[in-house]
Amino acid sequence: MLNIIVLGLRGIPDIQGGIEKHCEQLYPKFVQYGCNIEIVGRSPFLKKKQSYYHKLLVRRLYAPDPKYKGLEAFVNTFIGVLYAALRKPDIVHIHAVGPALFVPLARILGLKVIVTHHGFDYQREKWGNFAKKIIRWGEYLGMNFANQRIVVSEEIKKHLKQTYGLESVKIPNGVKIETEKMTENALKNFKLQKQRYILMVSRFVPEKRQEDLIKAFSDAEINGWKLVLVGDISHEDQYIKKVIDLSQKNSNIVLTGFQHGAMLKSLYANAGLFVLPSSHEGLPIVILEALSFGIPVIASDINANLEVNLSKSSYFKLGDIIQLKKKILETVKNIDLIDRRFLINHAKQYSWDVIAKKTFDVYLQFNVKNR
């Protein structure tokens, strides 16, 4: 039985974010394999401030956070490393390159560390120059001092080889293929028509480029269709305010706020089209989720999106609002001819069961090698 401590995420379950979704799907399967999993979450995102067990025995631990939002990942990971030094698990698994800044400390404290590189976080538009340098430093230290490295895309794997001369194990993000019949609650709650709305599910941050989609949708003027943007808008910053202002100019744009569970599934299941116009991704779980529901996808032509290997017609040039509008109009025109079963089958190669098995194999090989 392996004892694993997991660092670098906000927490689970039902917390917004790609890494959070990744861990929420992955670690309950490890519990089924017989592992003990402890996840150190960040206090603002946890409903309880004491240690407790998830229904599948995935523990979340409370760790205090700093006043300034940008520091929470670093402070939380630092505390998590110290906690791990006391617990002495078989493996510490750190997610993302920012938190990986503390890999050298973990190694000094005698811990065995695996790091998953989920994407080039220093390219995110929300970070200033100083923060970007710190995150790049996290990538350098994390990749060079980790005992083992996992990457979610071929692009990241090539980057580590070319930049640092380091080998890594590629294990992409996954998706759960839903087999149960979905409700139509989303249609009632948000006054939508089945397969007559465009969906985007994402955090509201500049690199996701919701404003590009809003402009393209408004210019397209599609009769009978709405645009549904899913994501947390409760903590209003400059970018969120801009998106809200743009949305209020078009009565066919719906902001649902953060959604999870049955309501999020219902939004996916009844959508006609999914669009992801972002400038930065690791390997986008939301595209895989859309495909798993048989929803056609349009995405920006960044490498991470291209790696999902959609048809050429599914991609548009990043930031090209005119091309995005044309792609939307073309897809909507042919919406009733789309083979949704083909899209679902494409998603099946990213099953979480397969992803979990590959990751667990890395754990086993790593543990035997480092006894």
C-alpha positions in Angstrom: 0.0 0.0 0.0 1.4 3.4 -1.0 1.0 6.5 1.0 0.8 9.6 -1.2 0.6 13.3 -0.3 -0.6 15.6 -3.1 0.2 19.3 -3.3 -0.3 22.2 -5.7 -4.1 22.3 -6.1 -6.9 24.3 -4.5 -8.7 21.2 -3.3 -11.4 18.7 -4.2 -14.3 18.1 -5.0 -16.3 20.5 -7.1 -13.6 23.3 -7.2 -13.1 25.2 -10.4 -9.8 24.5 -12.3 -8.3 22.0 -14.7 -5.8 20.6 -12.1 -8.6 20.3 -9.6 -10.7 18.4 -12.1 -7.7 16.2 -12.9 -7.1 15.3 -9.2 -10.7 14.9 -8.4 -11.0 12.2 -11.1 -7.6 10.6 -10.5 -7.1 10.1 -6.8 -10.4 8.3 -5.9 -9.3 5.6 -8.3 -6.0 5.3 -6.4 -7.9 4.7 -3.2 -9.6 1.8 -5.0 -6.1 0.5 -5.8 -5.3 0.5 -2.1 -3.4 3.8 -1.7 -3.7 6.2 1.1 -4.1 9.7 -0.4 -3.8 13.0 1.5 -4.5 16.2 -0.5 -3.4 19.5 1.1 -6.0 22.1 -0.1 -6.1 25.8 0.2 -8.4 27.1 2.9 -10.4 29.7 0.9 -11.7 26.9 -1.3 -12.5 24.3 1.3 -15.9 24.1 2.9 -14.5 22.9 6.2 -11.4 24.1 8.0 -10.5 20.8 9.6 -9.1 17.6 8.3 -11.8 15.3 7.0 -12.4 12.4 4.7 -13.9 12.4 1.2 -16.4 9.6 0.7 -13.7 7.7 -1.1 -11.2 8.3 1.7 -9.3 11.0 -0.1 -8.3 13.3 2.7 -8.2 17.1 2.4 -6.2 19.0 4.9 -6.6 22.6 6.0 -3.6 24.9 5.5 -3.8 28.6 6.2 -3.3 31.0 3.3 -1.8 34.5 2.9 -3.8 37.7 2.5 -2.6 38.2 -1.1 -4.2 35.9 -3.6 -1.1 35.5 -5.8 0.9 33.9 -2.9 -1.6 31.3 -1.9 -0.2 28.5 -4.0 3.3 29.1 -2.8 2.5 29.4 0.9 0.2 26.3 0.7 2.8 24.2 -1.0 5.5 25.3 1.5 3.3 24.3 4.4 2.4 21.1 2.6 6.1 20.1 2.1 6.7 20.7 5.8 3.7 18.5 6.7 4.9 15.8 4.3 8.3 15.8 6.0 6.5 14.9 9.3 4.3 12.3 7.7 7.0 10.7 5.6 4.9 9.3 2.7 6.2 7.0 0.0 5.6 9.7 -2.6 4.9 13.5 -2.7 3.1 14.4 -5.9 3.2 18.1 -6.8 1.0 19.5 -9.5 1.9 22.5 -11.6 5.2 24.3 -12.1 4.6 27.2 -9.7 4.3 24.9 -6.6 7.2 22.9 -8.0 9.4 25.7 -6.7 9.6 23.8 -3.4 10.8 20.5 -4.9 14.4 21.2 -3.7 13.2 21.7 -0.2 11.2 18.5 -0.3 14.3 16.6 -1.5 16.5 18.2 1.2 13.9 16.9 3.8 14.3 13.4 2.4 11.1 13.2 0.4 10.6 11.4 -2.9 8.9 13.7 -5.4 6.9 13.3 -8.6 5.9 16.5 -10.4 3.2 16.8 -13.0 3.8 19.6 -15.5 0.3 20.7 -16.5 1.2 23.7 -18.7 3.4 26.8 -19.1 1.7 28.8 -16.3 4.3 31.6 -16.8 2.6 32.4 -20.1 -0.7 33.3 -18.4 -1.7 36.9 -19.1 -2.8 37.5 -15.5 0.8 37.4 -14.1 3.2 40.3 -14.0 6.8 40.0 -15.0 8.1 39.2 -11.5 5.5 36.5 -11.0 6.3 35.0 -14.4 10.0 34.8 -13.4 9.2 33.1 -10.2 7.0 30.5 -12.0 9.7 29.9 -14.6 12.1 29.3 -11.7 9.6 26.9 -10.3 9.7 25.0 -13.6 13.5 24.9 -13.6 13.8 23.7 -10.0 10.9 21.4 -10.2 11.9 19.6 -13.3 15.6 19.3 -12.4 15.2 18.2 -8.8 12.1 16.0 -9.0 12.7 12.2 -8.9 10.2 11.8 -11.8 8.3 14.0 -14.1 4.9 13.6 -15.7 3.7 15.8 -18.5 0.1 16.1 -20.0 1.1 16.9 -23.6 3.7 16.2 -26.2 4.5 19.9 -26.4 5.6 19.9 -22.8 7.5 16.7 -23.2 9.5 18.2 -26.1 10.1 21.4 -24.1 11.6 19.6 -21.2 13.9 17.6 -23.5 15.0 20.6 -25.5 15.3 23.1 -22.7 16.7 21.0 -19.8 17.7 17.7 -21.5 15.3 15.9 -19.3 13.1 12.9 -20.0 9.5 12.7 -18.8 6.4 10.4 -19.0 3.5 11.7 -21.0 0.1 11.0 -19.5 -2.6 13.3 -20.8 -5.6 14.6 -19.0 -8.7 12.4 -19.1 -12.5 12.5 -19.3 -15.3 10.5 -17.8 -17.7 9.1 -20.4 -21.2 9.6 -19.0 -23.6 6.7 -19.6 -26.6 7.8 -17.5 -29.3 9.9 -19.1 -28.8 13.6 -18.4 -31.5 15.9 -17.1 -32.7 19.0 -18.8 -32.6 21.1 -15.7 -30.1 23.5 -17.2 -32.7 24.4 -19.9 -35.3 25.3 -17.3 -32.9 27.2 -15.0 -31.3 29.4 -17.7 -34.1 29.5 -20.2 -32.3 27.7 -23.0 -33.4 25.5 -25.9 -31.9 22.0 -26.4 -28.9 22.1 -28.9 -29.5 25.8 -29.5 -26.8 27.4 -27.4 -23.0 27.7 -27.6 -21.2 26.7 -24.4 -17.9 27.7 -22.9 -16.8 26.4 -19.5 -13.7 28.1 -18.0 -12.2 30.3 -15.4 -12.7 34.0 -16.2 -9.1 35.1 -16.8 -7.6 37.0 -19.7 -5.9 33.9 -21.4 -9.3 32.2 -21.7 -10.4 35.1 -24.0 -14.1 35.0 -23.3 -14.3 38.5 -24.9 -13.3 37.1 -28.3 -16.1 34.6 -28.2 -18.6 37.3 -27.1 -17.6 39.5 -30.0 -17.8 36.7 -32.5 -21.1 35.5 -31.2 -22.6 39.0 -31.2 -21.3 39.7 -34.8 -22.8 36.3 -36.0 -26.3 37.3 -35.0 -27.6 33.7 -35.0 -31.4 33.6 -34.7 -32.7 31.4 -31.9 -29.2 30.7 -30.3 -27.7 31.8 -27.1 -24.1 31.9 -25.7 -23.7 30.4 -22.3 -20.5 31.2 -20.3 -19.9 29.0 -17.3 -17.4 30.1 -14.6 -17.0 31.9 -11.3 -17.7 35.7 -11.5 -18.3 36.2 -7.8 -14.9 37.8 -7.2 -15.1 40.6 -9.7 -11.7 41.9 -11.0 -10.9 44.1 -14.0 -11.2 41.3 -16.6 -14.4 39.8 -15.1 -16.0 43.3 -15.1 -15.1 43.7 -18.7 -16.6 40.4 -19.7 -19.8 41.2 -17.7 -20.1 44.6 -19.3 -19.8 43.0 -22.8 -22.3 40.3 -21.9 -24.9 42.8 -20.7 -25.0 44.4 -24.2 -26.5 41.2 -25.7 -29.6 39.7 -24.1 -28.7 36.3 -25.7 -25.6 35.9 -23.6 -26.0 34.0 -20.3 -23.6 34.0 -17.4 -24.3 31.1 -15.2 -21.6 31.5 -12.6 -19.6 28.5 -11.4 -21.5 25.2 -12.0 -20.6 21.6 -11.0 -22.2 18.2 -10.7 -25.5 17.5 -12.3 -26.1 21.1 -13.4 -22.8 21.3 -15.3 -23.5 17.9 -16.9 -26.9 19.1 -18.0 -25.3 22.2 -19.5 -22.9 20.0 -21.5 -25.5 17.4 -22.5 -27.9 19.9 -24.0 -25.4 22.2 -25.7 -25.3 22.5 -29.5 -21.7 23.7 -29.8 -18.6 24.1 -27.5 -16.0 26.9 -28.1 -12.6 27.3 -26.4 -10.9 30.5 -27.7 -8.0 30.5 -25.2 -4.4 31.5 -25.7 -3.1 29.1 -23.0 -3.9 25.5 -22.0 -2.1 22.4 -20.8 -4.3 19.7 -22.3 -7.8 21.1 -22.1 -10.1 18.9 -20.1 -13.1 21.0 -21.1 -12.7 20.0 -24.8 -12.5 16.3 -23.8 -15.6 16.8 -21.7 -17.5 18.4 -24.5 -16.5 15.6 -26.9 -17.6 13.0 -24.3 -21.2 14.4 -24.6 -21.0 14.4 -28.4 -20.8 18.2 -28.7 -18.9 19.6 -31.7 -16.0 21.8 -30.7 -14.4 24.9 -32.1 -11.0 25.8 -30.5 -8.1 28.2 -31.0 -5.1 26.8 -32.9 -2.7 26.7 -30.0 -0.6 23.6 -29.7 -2.4 22.2 -26.6 -5.8 22.3 -28.4 -4.3 20.9 -31.7 -3.0 17.9 -29.7 -6.6 16.8 -29.1 -6.5 16.1 -32.8 -9.9 17.5 -33.9 -10.8 17.9 -37.6 -9.0 20.8 -39.3 -12.3 22.6 -39.6 -12.6 22.7 -35.8 -9.7 25.1 -35.4 -9.4 28.9 -35.9 -6.5 31.2 -35.7 -6.0 32.5 -32.2 -7.5 35.9 -31.8 -9.1 36.0 -35.2 -12.7 37.0 -34.3 -13.8 37.1 -38.0 -12.6 33.5 -38.6 -14.2 32.4 -35.3 -17.5 33.9 -36.4 -17.4 32.1 -39.7 -16.6 28.8 -38.0 -19.5 29.2 -35.6 -21.9 30.1 -38.4 -20.8 27.1 -40.5 -21.1 24.7 -37.6 -24.5 26.0 -36.6 -25.8 25.7 -40.2 -24.9 22.0 -40.2 -25.6 21.2 -36.5 -28.2 18.5 -37.3 -25.8 16.6 -39.5 -23.0 16.1 -37.0 -22.2 12.6 -36.0 -22.2 12.9 -32.2 -21.3 9.2 -31.7 -18.1 9.7 -33.6 -17.2 12.6 -31.2 -17.9 10.4 -28.1 -15.7 7.6 -29.5 -12.9 10.1 -30.0 -13.1 11.1 -26.3 -13.0 7.5 -25.1 -9.2 7.3 -25.8 -8.9 9.7 -22.8 -10.8 7.6 -20.3 -9.8 8.4 -16.7 -9.5 4.7 -16.1 -6.7 4.5 -18.6 -5.1 7.7 -17.3 -5.2 6.4 -13.7 -3.7 3.1 -14.6 -0.8 4.7 -16.4 -0.2 7.1 -13.5 -0.4 4.3 -11.0 2.2 2.3 -13.0 4.6 5.3 -12.7 4.0 5.3 -9.0 4.8 1.5 -8.7 7.9 1.7 -10.9 9.1 4.8 -9.1 8.5 3.2 -5.7 10.4 0.0 -6.5 13.3 1.9 -8.1 13.7 4.2 -5.0 13.4 1.6 -2.2 
